[in-house]
Amino acid sequence: MTNELIISVSKRDISIAYTEEKKLVEIHKEKSNNKFTVGDIFLAKVKKVMNGLNAAFVDVGYKKDAFLHYFDLGPQFKSQEKFLNLVLNSKESFPKLQNFKPLPDINKRGKISDVLKGGQTVLVQIAKEPISTKGPRLSSEISIAGRNLVLIPFSNTVSVSKKIVSEEERKRLKRLIQSIKPDNFGVIVRTVAKNRRVALLDEELRTLIAKWESMLLNLKSINPPAVAMGEMNKPAALLRDIMNNSFTNIYVDNESVYQQIKSYISEIAPDKEKIVKFYDKRTPAFDYFGISKQIKALFGKTVNMENGAYLIIEETEALTVIDVNSGNRSKRAADQETNALEVNMLSVKEIARQLRLRDIGGIIVVDFIDMHSNENKTKVYQYMKEQMDKDRTKHSILPLSKFGLMQITRQRVRPATDIETKETCPVCDGTGEITPSILFIDEVENHLKYMTEKYKGKILLYVHPYIEGYLKRGFPSRLLKWKLRYKRIIKVIPAVTYTFLEYHFYDKDGEELKI
């Protein structure tokens, strides 16, 4: 399998497309100013303690207070609280965590008011990003993720990923980590650590501990609410979690991010550094690699599959419903049951892809085409489990009910990816009335004339591919006439994401020229 990552950077956000065999399976968009990403660690203040909810509302600097439940405090919360006070109140140095004597675990069935009070300073981590009208959800059980290991301060537990099947390898890794980790640090061994040597794991463990200690040193210089330690940037975090030997190319269209990614890859997989490539073509990266077209096809309410079958995806506040339809699919099967099984098996693969692609969380109900055979229902259930094994997000799947419904729960840690695929009418701009289309090119030329008077240097005109074809048609073409008339280098570039009569001007550095 060939996997590729296409990273497109703009001033407003970073867009990351992850493809398997050229098919889009994940799309991530992160705003450049996003300050509340899963994994960010905050020094925060408790605002209100709600005994009825057994939770507290915490000020982390977001417009709405974050939510911290008693069950998310972690068993060693008292130890963390005592250690945090030592750090914040120390005049010079403070004890290293490995030399700290922990307090007893908090009561599993205790009350929030027993451990928290208004105005208290706490160290928390974003467990779920702000969604809809809700603020972030927090955890006080801090974890710092690396490529092979996850460090958990105030714990002594070593656990190994269940995806490492070999019992012998699991025991080896557990024994190895227990021999090198300091006291009061727990470790989760990730799947990618399989068959790793002790020197590599030891080096990463020391690096994670150094990050923790560096954060502690900075705590005294910040005033809550404030970020104590931010999660690494989205491209690097994604690579940390999904990078494997099947990766063939990573394309980045921004020089700075390209250097960051190349540097990170050289650290975690030096032999893969050459797969990081700088994309410098004029055509937008997502257009060149066919990502834009796939997004338009895959994010609508209706998702078409092979042979006329299709899915209907409806998202509500409470749950997401997916309806499987055979459509006008050719009934080549001998009977209805066989035909239903074929469509359902085909839809399972697409549903698993759609859940990752849209990052749909919460409760998902899938209405498959009715099948009478329990054996066929089991086949669909087992195939769904197999396809969902590729999904890194925690999930649970139930067998089909007698009504042909499958229930899936998938952890929701950030808002689902929502991309509007419907376009405003490109001719009337949604008004129902149009100006004479014969005047469109004259309008473009008037704006071009203004650009040549206001700006110096090369001018790039991005238009719909049909308009590009019209401007370059014939000899002398309209474009050639413009070049001669305005004595300027003018380049017309097609953009498949543009509506029919949409156009924008840019300079040679890619900065948009305002009309």
N, C-alpha and C positions, 0 to 999 in steps of 0.2 A: 504493500500500500504506500502511495506517495502522499505526503501531507505538506501543505504549504500555508504560510502565514503572509497575508498582505496587510501592511500597516500604512494607513493614510493619515497624515497629520495636517490639521488646520489650526488657525488661531483659536477657534472656539472649542474644538474637541479632537480626540484621537479615535479613529475608527480602525478596528482590527477584524479582519475576516480570516477564519480558519477553514480550510478546505481539505477534504479527503477525496482523492481521485477526481480533482477539479470540481467536486460538488461542495457547495457551501453548507457547513454543518454548525458553525457558530459565528455570531456577529456581536462584537462588543463596541459600545460607544461610551467614551468617558470624557466628560467636560473638563477642560483645562483647569477650571477653578473648583473642581469637586473636592471638598474638604472632609467628606464623611464617607470614606470608602471602607468596606469590610476589611478588618485587620488593623485599622488605625487605632493607636493607643492614646487616650486622653487623660490628662489630669483635670478632674471635674469636681463640681460642687453639687451635693444633694440639695434639691429644692424642697420637695415634699415627700413625706413618708405616708403611704396609703395602706393602712392596716387591712382594710376590706379587700384589697387586691393582693395583699402580701408582697407589695412591690414599692419601689420608690421612683419618683421622677427626678432626673438628674440633668443639670445644665452643662451641656458640652459645647455651647456656642451656636447651636442650631436654633432656628426661629421657634421650633417647638421642643419642649423638654424631651429628653430621651427616656426610655423605659428600662428599668432594671428590676427583674423579678428575684425573689429570694432564692429560687432554685438555680439562678445564674450567678450567684455570688461565688460559688466554689466552696468545697469543704474547708479550705485553708484561709478563708477570708480574714479571720481574726489575726492570723500570722502576717498576712499581707498588710493589714491595717497597722499593726505594731511596727513592722519593718518600714512602711512608708513614713510613719511619724519620725522614726529614727533618721531617715534620709532627709526629710524636710527640716528637721530641727537641729541637725548636726551643724556645728560651727566649722568643722574642718572635714575630717574623714568619718565614714560610717562603716560598720562591719560588712564584710562580704556575705552574700546570702548563704554560701556553703558553710559559714561559721555561725550562722544565726540559729538559735534554738527555737523551733516552731512551737506554737501553742496548740492545744487540742482542737480537733475539727469542730465546726459548728454543728448544732443539732439539725439533722435532716428535715425534721418537721417543725422547726422553729418559726418564729415570727420576725418579720422584717424590722420591727421596732426594737428588737433585742440587739441588733447589730448596727443599725443605721439611724441617724438623726439629721434633722434639717441643718444645713450649713456645713456638714462634714465633708472633708476633702477625700476623694476616692480615686483610685487608678482603675480605669475601665477600658474596654476594647469594643469597637463596633462589631456586633454580631450580625446585624441586619441593617441595611441602608434605609433612609427615609422612604416610605412608600405611601403614595396618595396623601392623605391628611395626617398620617402618623409620623412621629419623629423616629430617630434611630432606636434600635433595640441594642442593649448593652450586655456585656458579660464582665465579671470581675476576675474570671479565670483566664489570665493572660497567656497567650501563646505566640511564639515568634517562629514563623515558618522559614525553612531553608529548602534547598533542593532535595535532600535526602532525609532530613530530620525536622521535627517540629519540637521546639524547646518549650517546656511548661514550668516556669518558676513556681516555687512553693509546693512542689509535688515530688514524689520519689518513685513514681510508677514508670515502668518501661513497657510500652506496648508496641506490637508489630502489626503492620497492615495485614488484614485478612486476605488481601488479594495475592499475597505471597503464599502459594499453595503448599510448597514443600515444608513439612514439619521440621525437617533437619535444618533447613536454612533459617526458619523462624527462630529456632532455638539458638543457632549460631549468632544471629544478629542480636537477640535479646541478651545473651551472655556477654557479647562483645561490648554493647552499650553500657551494661551494668558495671563492667570493669573500668570504663574510662570516664563515666559521668561523675561530677561532683555531687555532694549531698544537697538536698533541697531543690534539685532540678529533676523534673520528669522529662521523658523523651518519647515521642511517637516516631517510629521508624516507618518511613513512607515506602510505597511499592517500588519506586525507582532505586531504592537502596539495595535491592536484591543483588547478591554476589559482589557487593562493593568491599574494597579492602579497608582494614582498620585505620590505616593512615589517613585515607580520604575522609572517613566518617569522623575521626578524631579532630581533623583540621576544621571541618564544618561545625562541629559541636563547639569548639573554642571560639569560632567566629560569631556564632549565635549568642554565646555567653558574653562576648565582648560588646555586642550590640545592646544587650540588656544592661550591662554595667555603664555603658556610655549614656544610655537613656537616663539612668538613675542620677548620674553626675549633672545632667542638664535640668533635672526637676526643680532644683532650688532657684533657677534663674527664670522660671516661667510662672505666670500668674493664672490660676484656673479661672474660667475654662480655657484650655489650650492643648494643642497637639503635643504629646510627649514623644511619640515616635510614629511616623507615617509609614503605611505599607508602601512597598516599592511601586514604581509606575506600572500601569496596567499591562503594557507589552511584556515587560520583564516578569511580572507576576504570572502571566499566562504561560510564558515559556517555562518558568520554574515548575508549573503544574503539569504541562502536557508534552514537554520536549521528550522525544524518543528517537531511536535510530531510523525510524521511517521518514523523518523530516528531510525533505529534499531542497526546499528553498524558503527563504524568508526575505520578502521584498519590503523595503522601507523608502518612502518618498521624501523624507526629511533628513538632512545631513546630520543634525544634532542627535536625533533619536537613533539614526543608523549607527553612529559611533557608540552610543550607549548600549544598544543591542549587541553590537559586535563585541564590545568589552565584556558584557555579561556572559555571552556564549563562550568566549575564550576562557572564562572562569569555570563554568559548569560542564562544558563539553568542548575542550580545545580542538578535537578532531573535526568538529562541525562548524568551526568559525568561517570556513569558505562558503557555506551555504547562505550567509547573510549578504544580501546584494542591495546596492543603492539603486533605486528606480528614478531615472531622471528624464523620462520621456515627457513630451508636452501633454499627451492624452492623460487625463486623470487615471491613477492606478486602478481604481475600482472599475472604470470603464474598460481599460485595456485587458484586464484579467476576467472580464465578464461577471464581476460581482454585482454591479448595479442592476444588470438584467435579471440575475437570479433573485435579488432582493425584491424587485417588483413582482416577480412570479410567485414568490414563496410567502409573502407577508400579508396577503389579502385574506378575506373571510373564506374564500374558496381556494383550495389547493388542488390542482389537477395532478393526476398520476397517469400511469401507463394505461393504454387501451380504453380510455374514456372514464375510468374510475376517478373519484374525487373525494376530498374531505371538506366538511364544513366546520370551521372552528369559531366558536362563540365564547368570548371571555366576559365574565361578570365579576362583580366584587367578591362574591362568595366562592365561585368555582369556575372552571373552564370545561366546556362541553365540546366533544369532538364527535361528529356524525360521519359514519362511513357509508358511501354511496357507490353502487356499481355503475351508475350513469348509463351511457349508451355502449358499455363494454360489450364486445362480441361474445355471445353465449356459446363458446366453443366447447365448454364442458358438457359431459354426458348428462348431468342432472343439476338441479338447483343447489343441492348441498355441496357438491364439488365446486361449483361456480362461486358460492358464498365463501368457501374456504380459501380459494385462490385470491379473491378480492381482499379478504381479511388479512391474509398473510402479506399481501402486497402493501396494505395500509399500515401494518405494524411497523415496517421499516421507516415509512414516511412519518408516522406519528412520533417515533423515537427521535427522529431528526428534527422535527418541528419543536419538540419540547426543549431540546438543546438550543436550537436556533433562536427561538423567541424567549428563552429562559423563563418558561412558564412555571410558576410555583403554586403551592397550595393543593387543593383537591382538583383532580382531573377525572372526568367521567367520559369513557369512550363507548359509543353506541355502535357495536359491530353489527354486520348483517347476520340475521338469525341463523343459527345452525342447530340441528337436532342431535347430532352425534357428540357424546361427551369426549370421545377420543379427539375429534376435531377441535373442540373447545380447549382441550389440554394443549394441543399443538400450538394454537394461537397464543395461549398464556406463556408457554415455555419459550416461544420465539420472541415474545415481547421482553421477557427477562433477559434473553440473550442479547437483544439489540440495546437494551437499557444498560447493560454492563459497561458500555462505552461512556456512559454519562457519569461525570465526576461528582455531580451534585447528589446528595443523599436522597434516596427515594424508596418507596415501598409499592408493591404491585399485588393486587388481589385477583384470584381467578375469576373467570366470567360467571356472572350470575345466571339464573335460569331465564332472565329477560335479555341476555346477550350483552349486558353492561359490564365493563371492566373499570374498577376504581384504582386510581394511581394517586399517591401523594408524593409531592416533590418539594424539597426544601426551598423556601422563598427567602433569599437574602438581599435581593435588590429588585427594583421595579422591572416587570417584564419588558422586553424590547418591543417597542411599538413603532412601526414605520408605516406611515400613511402611503398606500399604494394608489389610491384614487387621485386623479389630477383635476384641477380646475380647468374648464374648457379653455384650450389655448387660444381660441379665436375671439371669444367674447369676454374672457376673463371672469366668467361667472355672472355676467350682467344680463345675458340674453340678447345683447345688441353688439354689433361689430362695426368698426371703421372699415372703409374700403380696403380690401387686402392688397389692391394694386399700389397702395401708398406705403406698404410696410417697408420695402427696400429703401424708399426715399427717407423714411423715418430713421432707419439704421444709418444711412449716409449722413444725415443731418447731425446725428450724435457723433459719428466718426469725425466729421469736420471739426466739431467742437473739441474732441479729444486731441486732434492734431495741433490745434491752436493752444490748448492749455498744457499739454504734456509733451515732453521731448522723448525721442527714442522710439524703439520698436513697440508696436501695438498688437496685442493678441485679441482676436474677436472670437469668443466661444458662442456657438449656435447649435441648433438641432442639425443632425446629419443631413436632412433633406434640404435645409437652407444652405448648408455648406456646398452641397452638390449644385444648387442653383447658382450660387455666387461664383463657382469655378467653371461653369458650363460655357462652352463656346470659345471662340477666339476673335477679338480680344474679350476675355471674360470680364464680368463686372468687377471682380477683385483686381485684375490687372489695371483696369481703368482707374480705380481708386488709388492704386500705388503711384501711377503716373501723375494723376491729378494733384495729390497731396504730397508727393515726393517724400514718401515715408515707407518704411518696411512694415507691411501689414500682413499678419498671418491669420487665416481662418481655421479654427480647430473645432471638430465635431464633438458634441457632448450628448451622449445617449440619454442622460437623465433629464435633459432640458425639455420643457414643453415646446410645442411646435413653433411658436413665435417668440420664444424667450431668447434673450441674448445679453451678454455681459462683456465688458472690455477689461483687459488686464495689461500690466506692463511686463517687461522682460523678466522681472523677478517674481512674477506671479501675484503681485498686489493688484486688487481690483481698483479700476479707475472709476470714480463716482461720476455719474452723469449729472 
